[in-house]
Amino acid sequence: MAPLLEIAVFSFNRGAWLENCVASVRRNVPLARLRVYDDNSDDPDTLTVLGRLGDIVSRAGSAGQGRHGGLYVNMQRALDQAQGDFLMFLQEDMQIVRPVGEDDIAGIARVFDSDPCMGFVAPIFMKGARMNRYRRKLAPEPDLRIYRPDPGAAAPIAYFDTALAHVARLREAGWRFQPSEAQNVTQARRLFGPMPLLADPFSFFCPEVPIFRNRARTLAARLAPRITGGGVKAFHDMGPEAARAFKARRLEVWPVAEDFLTPVDPCVRRPFVYKDVKARWWLNALHRLEKALRR
């Protein structure tokens, strides 16, 4: 019997982050089928990690497909090869942060069943910096435990690169991943209804990730690991009791990452930033200045 949930992890030259991501999936979502799609990494540490992961890795991706490398080529490959009902897209700098059980997967199925025009749901915590947008565009729906976009609103939320897809509906609609997130948003609005966000999400981005992957770096990018301490800024998993309390809360308490997730490193900046050069204002200023001078 095919698994209900599959998880595809997309990788390029971030071996330590990939290892953390895969470990979090195996630890917290043992019911899922897991695949890793690597975009031809050439970093030695990443190649070592890929070798340890064995036959869950596919390395047939192609580079040069826009600013995301081969991300969307590999996302299409993952969709084409999916065997289950639902396919979750994860990038290697993300983490599954709590246990995901049969009740969670059944809840996802109920959300999709509530609307035959729904192609995607979002299983990701909300970024604190975007809460004004979320509160403006989303309304809590306690029965399904989602935050649903207003379908009549201008530019409703329709797609994230880190969404969870209904495989059969994407295939029936002739979905083909386009070479940018913005183009995929446009396609999702054309083919499907608005995308709800799960009220009880289970994935998020690790903060303060290096922005360059074995390429020429600005001075700020070279300094950032020394300033931030470098390495993966992983999160502590929610324990079973904390996860139960989280899933039992009233939806007036929004799932903001900064409110519920605890980094292992207590020095991680809050609100979270997702590029290491943004961990300090002066690093970001230096980085932006050098980029401007290069242009």
Phi, psi and omega in degrees: 000132182291145178293146176293321188241130171241151178233125176251124180253131184253130194230141168200107170056036172225070189301314183295322180289321176300316180298317178296318181297310182297318179299323181291324177294311182296326182285320191251342181229061183294343180282347187272149167278130186244133173227148176243128178248106183262136185267054177060051176302146176235003177287128185303318180296320179294319179298324177296316179297315180300320178297322179292330183285338172070225193280004172278354185264136170241126184241034183265012182292163178241142180268172174086016181263064179086189189290343179267016185063228181260024185307309188284332171299315182286328174296322177293320177299318179298317178296316181297327185265356184298141181247346184258187181281319185236138182236120180259131180260120178238141170262156192293344177268020178250172182213143167277124194250001177206163177297138178241114185248189181300327180293324177294316181294321176296323177295321177297317178299319179297321179297312179296321181294338182289345184207108181293349178265006183272124178256334185222149163231158182251119181259027190249143174299157181272137177284132181304324182292344183254010188294328177300319178294314183297316181294331179284326189258345188239151175231135178296141175231091189298326184300321179261355184052060175222167167248112188260133174291151173286115184295340179271354182287154175292135177050061179295154176297129187227339189194140164233154173297342183252030182277178176243126189253148170272107192300309184298320182292321177296318180294318180296327181278355182073030182298132171228127182296133178267166189279014174206157179297320181300318179292326177289327174300313179300317179296318181296321178294329180284323188265333188226171174281179179301154182262119175282159173254132178298137177287340181239067185292169182218009179227156176195166178278137169290140180284163166055051180272139176303139186270346179247143184239084181061035176237175179302131185245148172289166177302318180299320180293329177285328181281330190306314181299328178290326183281318184271348184096349177065181178076177182285125175269074184285165175257149165294138172294145167294131173286169182304318181292316179296321179295319178297317179296320179300316183283348179260356186289161173286147186284355171294341174267102186285149183279070181278130185304316183295338181274338188239341186253137183242113177294147175298321178275113183291349182271000178300135183293143172236141350304153183299145168241157192244001171237134186297331180290346178268003180291336176228139184299323184286330174296315180296319178297317179297318179298313181295323179296314181296321178296320178295320179293323178297324179290000000 
